[in-house]
Amino acid sequence: GDAPNGSRMVAIVSDDHGRSWPHHRDIMDDSDNELMFMEPKVLEISDGRLLAVAWCYDKKNECDLPNQYSISHDCGATWSERQSTGILG
């Protein structure tokens, strides 16, 4: 489909144990709409930080890019700039 605001990886947030999902947090985005983030995963690592990883596809050049990752130090409220893992996924 069309994504006029670009591709995003988001986390949907519930404050009432899943009865409603009123908030979201951007984890990774591409406002130029040239990338797609697919098969996202988020996990808690041993020191309590959250790690998000996604397969990245370059729509303009029609090729896979190395997987991208981002880290949150505040339970997912904010996320670091995405970076390359250097690994094609």
N, C-alpha and C positions, 0 to 999 in steps of 0.2 A: 504494500500500500504506500500511500504518500505520507511523508513525515516532514511537514513544512518547518517545524522547529528543530529539526535534526534528530539524530538517534540518541537515545539515553538509556542508561541502566539505572533503574530506580529501586528503592526499597519502599514498600507500602507499610505504613505504621498504624497499628491499632492501640488505642489507649484503654480498651475495654475487653481485653482477652479475646479478640476476634469477632465481636458482635458488629463492629463497624470499622472501617478503614479510612478515616478522614484525612490522613496526612501522607505525604511521600517525601523522600529524601533523594536527591540526585546523587548517584554514586559516580557514574562516568557519563560524559556527554560529548557530543560532537555537533556544535552549532552550525558548522559548515555543511552538515548532512552528507559527508563523504564516507563516513565509517558506519559500520553496524556492530553492535555488541551483542553477541549471542551466547546461549548456554551459560548464563551467569551463575556464579556460586558465591556465597558469603559464608564464612566460618569464623568462629572465635578461636584465636590462637592462645597458647598457654599463658601469656602475660595479660590477657583480657582484651587486647586489641582485636578489631574485626578486620579480616582480610577479604576483599572482593576480587574475583578473577573472572575474566570473560574472554571468549574467543573473539577476535577482531577481524572484520572483513572490510577491505578497501573497495567500495562500490565503484569509484572512478576508474581504478586500474584493474578491477575484477580479479583480485587476488587476496589470499589470506595474509594477515600480518601476524607478528608474534602476539601471543596472548597478552592482555593488559591487566594491570592490577592497581588497586587503590587500598589505602589503609585508613581506618578510623580509630582515633584515640579516645573518643567520647561516646561510645555505645551507638555509633551510627548517625549522630546528629550532624557531623561534618566529615568529609572525606578528603584525603590528600589528592593532589593532581595525579591522574592516571600515568602509569609508567609501563614500559615494556618488560616482560619477563625474559625476552630473548628466545623464547621457545614457541615454535609454531604448534598450534593445538588442533 
